Amino acid sequence: MDFSSIPLLTITTFLPVVGALVVMVLRPKKTETAYAIGIATTALTLLSAILIWVRGFGPGLSQIEEFSWIPSIDIAYRLGVDGISFPLVLLTALLFLTALIFSTKIKEKANIFIQLVLMLETASLGVFLSLDLFLFYVFFEITLVGMYFVIAKWGHEHRKKAALTFFIYTLVGSLFLLLAFLALYLFSDPNTFDMRVLIANPQITGLAATLTFWGLFIAFAIKTPLFPFHTWLPLAHTEAPAAGSAILAGVLLKLGTYGFIRFPLQMTPDAFREFAPYVIVIAVFTALYGAFVALAQTDIKRMVAYTSVNHMGYLVFGIAIAAVTTSSSGMIALDGAVLQMISHGVVTGVLFLLVGALQDRTQTRDIAEMSGLLKAYPILGWLFIVAAFASLGLPGLAHFPAEFQIFLGGFDVYPVAVGIIIIGLPLTAALYLRAIQKVFLGTLPEQFIGVPDLNRRELWAILPLIAGTVIIGVYPNSLLSLIHATTNFFGL
């Protein structure tokens, strides 16, 4: 079937906001109707994303959709896709669908919640598909607004503090991003916001390139986040509703890691190569810090949040290895880093949904207050164990092929750094095994007896992500073939 004349990228990007407008106009009185509209919209968005794959795209940026917006300064509506951005589009469409299915228990102001989630999905898809600096920045900022209200209204006891902290940190990062984008525009000849031109011919050099690189680094280090910009993350994760935490970890953190590849690595490559050793030091410290702090947590949701910091350290380490060398080792590490964006989104997303289901049943997140829950909730327990094993890097599950490639590529360039950073692996194993032992094994307290296991709604949300965890672990080439075609094309 010929899809060449259909603007699939635009349809995929804006379908969610169309669904939000439908909910806003109809204002259904029954929450079931509002959720039906929202879930149908996200399902159609996933289908549209799959059609992008079916239509096919080359190793470089392709399926371009473009028209002039502000011609006097060369701002245009430009969308495109390649093997780096498409897996993130697919991840976004899948996670928002599962998160909305899981969220149907939210009844308070459900119409507004659904509208915000759908708006957030459009903004996230827009970030990954934008090929114009100005358009990218617009979508990037909208994600901040959507997640702020999701945390502030539907979060837990300290939700307002968490939302405000998240907003302030990421807004500061956005200011650095804006300045860096202005520099990229002003130092291009002719001046352009077209990302394709800036990638194909990076022109910024000298002190301007150095300052631009560090502006981009700070912006994306806050979003990722890396130490010492990470302090907003555990609070935001802990206080957000379960679906909000899954979206935040699975999609919004990837705006930062995707940004590292698309901007510093592709638009200021010489500056990134010069300062890559410093980035590697920060990434190694972030990975170890996240693992050690996660090991010390008594709140199971904060524990999972800090493992995200740990995994983001691995991911940025792989990107920095690609910046420091153009050999095959750099490409191997980068392929692993992009694959880990997807694996982390799936694995950590499902962990947050499972923790949310656990909290609904026990009314606590304190590991010390839970025991023997595998007897009470065997389905929930075994699915959590599978997801935990995936997060600690067990072979056959999603994280293993990604982390293996990162460490393999890095070992050829910085073997000492790899030797240090992999200390995080046994620490992650220790913290998850401890959590499994304390929460799911042992004696079952009486207050947890008789509470039902995962219901059909929760299983519809969780099982697709568990399936993705296994598929990526067993058959990583399903995504790696797309990723490698693009990294090889750009010579990253």
N, C-alpha and C positions, 0 to 999 in steps of 0.2 A: 504494500500500500504506500502511495506517495503522500508524505506529509510535508513536502518541501515548501508549500505555499501557506502552511498554517503557522502562525507565530507562537509556537509551543512554549518558548521561554517566557514570553509575556503572559500567556494564559496560565502557566504554572505559577508564576510570581504573583499574579493578582487575583487568582481564584479565591484564596482565603479571604481577602478583603471584600470581595463581592459577597461571599457568604456572611461576613460580618454586617454588611449593609442590609442584607435580607433580614437578618435577625433584628437589626435596629429598626427597620421599617415595619416589619410585621409585629414586633414586640409580643411574641407568643406568651400567653399567660401560663401555659404548662411548661415546666422546665424540660420535660421529655421532648417536646416539640423543638425547643431551642437547641437542645443537644443533638437531636436528629439532624437538624440543618447543619450544625457545626461539624458533626462526624461525617456526614455525606460530603461536605465541602472538602474536608481534609482527605477523604478517601479519593475524591476526584482529583485532588492535587497530586496525590501519590500516583494515580493512574497516568496523569499528564507527565509526571517526571519519568515514569517508565517508558512512555512514548518517545521522550527525548532520546532515550537509550536505543529504542527500537529503530528510530530514524537514523541513528548513527552519527558519529562526529569524528573528526580527524584528531590527530595527536595535538595539534595546535588549537588555538581559539577558533571555534567554528559556530555554525548555526547563528550567525550574527544578525541581530535585529537592531536597526539604527534609524533614528531621524533627528534632525536638528532641533535643539531646544533653545539655547541662547547663542546664536551664531557669532555674535560680536566677540565673544571670548571662547569660542569653540567648545561650549558645553552642549552635549547631546545626550539623548536617551540611547544608550548603547548597552546591549546585553549580548553575552556569548558564553560558551561552555567549553571545557576541555576535561582531560582526565583527572585533574586536580579538583576542579570545582564540582563536577557532576556527582561523584560519590557523596559529597557533602550535601548536595541538593537532595539526593535520594535519602540520606540519613535524616535530614530535616523533615521531609514529607512523612517518613515513617514515624519518627518520634512525636511529631505533633498529633498525628492520628492516634497513636497509642496513649499519649498523655491526655487527650480530650476524652477518650473512652474511659480512662481511669478516673477522670474528674467528674463523672456524672453524679457522684455523691454530693457535690457542691450545689446546694440549693439557694443559698443567699445571693441575691442579685446575679443569678446564673446568666441572664442575658448579657449583662455587661462583661462578666468573666469570659464568656465565649467570644464576644466581640474583641476583647483585648488579646486573647490567645490567637485568634485568626489574624488580627493586625500584626502581631508579633511574628507569625509565620511568614506573612508577606515580606516583612522587613528583613527577616533572616535569609529568605530565598533571594531577595534583591541584593543583599551584600555579596552572596556567592556568585551571582550571575552578572553583576555590574561590570562594565568595561569603561566607565567614565569616573574620574576621581570625584567629581561633584555628586553624581548619582550615588556612588558608593557611600559617600559621607552622609547623604540624606537618609539612606536606609540604615546605616550604622547608628545614627542618632535615634531613629524611631524605635529600634530595639531597646534602647535605654528607657524610653518612656513606657513602653508596654510592660517590661519586666518590673519596673518600679511599682506600678499600680497593682500588678499581680501579687507581689510580696506584701505591699502595704495594706491591702484590703483583705486578702484571703490567707495570709500567713499565720504563724503561731504567736505566742505571747509577746515576743519582742520584735514583732514584724515591722513596726514603724522605724525603729532604730536601724534594723537591717536594711530596709528599703532606702533610707536616707544615706547610710554608709555606702551602699552599692551605687546610688545615684552620684554622690560627690566624687568618689574614686573614678568612676568611668567618665564622668563629665570632664574632670581634669585631664584624663587621657585623651579625650576627644579634642581638647584645645591643642595639645601637642600634635595630634593627627592633622588638624586643620592647618597649622603652621607648616608642617612637613609637606602637605599637599600643595600649598601655595608656592613653596620653594620648588617643588617638582615642576609646577606649571611655569613659573617665572624663568627657570633655567633651561627650559626646553626651547628649541629653535626650529620651526616657529612655535610660539606658545600654544600648548594644547593640554586638555584634560583627558585625552584619549589614552587609555592604559595600554592599548596595543602598541602605539608609537613609543611610549615611555619604556615598555619592556623590550621592544625590538632594538631601540637605540638609546641606552641610558647616557644622558649628556651631562648630568650634574657631576662636578668634580671638586677636588680641593676641600677647603674649609666648609663650603656650602654643602658638599656631599656628606661630610662628617656630621655637621649639625642636623642635616635632614635625617641621616641614619639614626641618630640618637633620639630625635623627635619621634620617628616611627617606632623605635625600640620601646620607648617609655609608654607610648599609646598602646601598643600591643602587649607589652609586658603586664600592664594593668589589666587588660582584658583577659589574658590567658589563664590565670595570672602567674607571674614569677615572683620569687622573693626579691625585694622586701615589699612588693606591691600586692601581696596576696591576702592581706588581713581582712578585706571585705568579704572574701569568698566563704569561709566557714560559717560566718554569721548569716549571710544571705541564704546559703544552702539549708542551714538548720531551721531558719524561721519561715522559709518559703513553703507553700503547700507541696505535697509530694510530686505532683505533675509539674509544678514550677521548678522544683529542684532538678527533675529529669531534663526539662528543656534547658535550664541554665547550664547544667553540666554537659549535656549531650550536644547542644547546638551553640549556645552563646559563647562558651569558652573557645569554640572553634573559630569564631570571628577573629580572635587574636592570633591563633596559630596559622590560620589561612592567610591573615594579613602579613605575618612574618615571611611567608613564601612569596606572596604576590607583590609585595612592596620592597622591603629591604633586600631580599634575595634576588629579585628580578630587576629592580629599578635603581638600587644603589649597591651593585655587587662588589665593587672594589672597596667601598667603605666597610661593608659587612665582612669581607675577607680580612681586612686589616684588624677589625675589632672582634672577630670571631672567637679568639682565645678568651677574651673577657666574658663573652656570652656563654661560652662553654663552662667557665667557672661558675657563673650564676646558675646555669641549668643543672650542673652537678649538685650544687649546694641546695637548690630548690627541691630536687628529687630526694636527697637524703633528709632534708628538713621535713618535707611532707611525710615521709615514712616514719621518722622518729616521733613526730608530734601525733600522727595517727595512732601509733602504738600506745601513746599515753592517754588516749581519750576514753572516757567512761560513757559518753553519749554516742550511740551507734551511728546516728546520722552525721555527727561531726567527724567521726572516724572515717566514714565513706567520703566526706567532703575533703579531708586532708589527703586521702589517697589520690584524689584528683590533682592536688598540688604535686604530689609525687610523680604521677604519670605525665603531667604537663612538663615537668623537668626532663623526663626521657625524650619527649616529643621535640622540645626546642633544642635539646642536645643533638638530635638527628639533623635538624635543619641547619644548625651551626656547623656540623661536620660537612654538609653539602656546600656551605659558604666558603670553607677554608680549603677545599680541594675540588678540582674538576675531574678527578679520577673516578673509576668505577665505584670506589669505596664511598665517595660522596653521594653517588646516585643510589646505591644500595641503602644508605642511611636515610636519604630523603624519601625513597619509596616506603621504607618502614615507618617514617614519621607520618606520612599522609595516611597510610593504612591504620596507624594508631589513632588518628583523628576519628576514624570511623569506628574502630573497635572500642575506643573509650566512650564514644557517644552511646553505643549500644549497651555495653556492659555496665557503665556507671548509671546510665539512664534506667536500666531495669533494676539495679540495686536500690536506687532511690524510690522507685515504685514499690519494691518489696518492703523496704523500711517503712514507707508510708502505710502499707497494709498491716505491717506488724504493729505500728503505733496505734492504728485504729482499733486493734483488738486488745492491746495491753494497756493503752492510755499512758505509755511511758516510752522514753528513748534510752533510759538508763540501763546499761548492760547488767549491772549488779542486781537489778530488780527482776530480771527475766531468767528463767531456767526451764529446761525440759520441754521447750515449746515444739520440738519435733514430734512429740506424742500428741499434742493438741492440734497442730497445724502441719501435718506431714507434707502436703503439697507445697505450701509456702516455704517450709523448712528446706526441702530438697531443691527447690528452685533457687533459694538464696544460696545454698551450698554450691550449686553449679555456677552461679554468677560470681560468688566469692572466689572459686577456683579459677575462673576466667580472669578476674582482676589480679590475682597473684601470679598469673603467667603460666598456668598449667598447659603443657602441650596438648594440642587438639582443640583448644578454645581460642577465642579471638585475639587476646593480647600477645600470645606466644610468637606467631610469625612476625608481628609488627616489631616487638621489642628485640627479637633475635636479629632482624635486619639492621635495626638501629645500632645495636652493640657490635655486630659483625662489621658494619661499615666504619664505625668509630674506632674499632680496635686497630685497624691498619694505619690510622692517622694519629690518634691520641690513646695509646693502649693504657697508660696510667690512669687517664680520666675514666676509661671504661672500667678498669679494675676498681675504681672508687665508687662509681655510680651504681654498679650492680650490687653493692651492699644493700641497696634499697629492696632488692628482690626477696632475700630471706626475711627482712623486716616486714614486708608486706605479707608474706606467707605467715609469719608469726602472729600478726595482728588479726588476720582473718581466721586462722585456726583457733586463736584465743576466743574470738567472738562466737564462732560456731560452738565451741565447747561450753561457754558460759550461757549462751542464749538458748541453744537447741538441745543440749544434752543435760543430763542430771535429772533431778526430781522436779516434777511438774507441780507448781503451786495450785491450790484449789481454785483460786479466783480465775484462772485461765481455762478451767475445765468447762466444756459446754459451749464455748464460743466457736462459731463455725469457721471452717477453713476458707480459702480463697473462693470467692463466688465467680459466676460466669463472666460478669463484667470485668473483674480484675484479671481473669485468665485471658480474655480477649486482648487485653492491653499488654500483658506480660509475656505470653507465649511467643508472639512474633519476634520479640527482642531476644528471647532465649534461643529461638531458632537461628536468628542472625548471628548470635554468639558462636554457635556450633558451626554454621556454614563458613564463616570467615576463618575459624580455626582449622577446619578440615580442608577447605578449598579456598585458600587466600587468593589464588590466581584469578578468581572471579572478579576481584577488584584490582589486584596488582597489575594485570595486563593493561587495564585502562590507565592506571597511574604511571606505570613505567613508560608507556608510549609517549606520554606528555613530558615527563621529566627528561627523557632521552631526546625528544624533539627540541626542547629549549636548551639542552646541554647543561642542565642544572647539576 
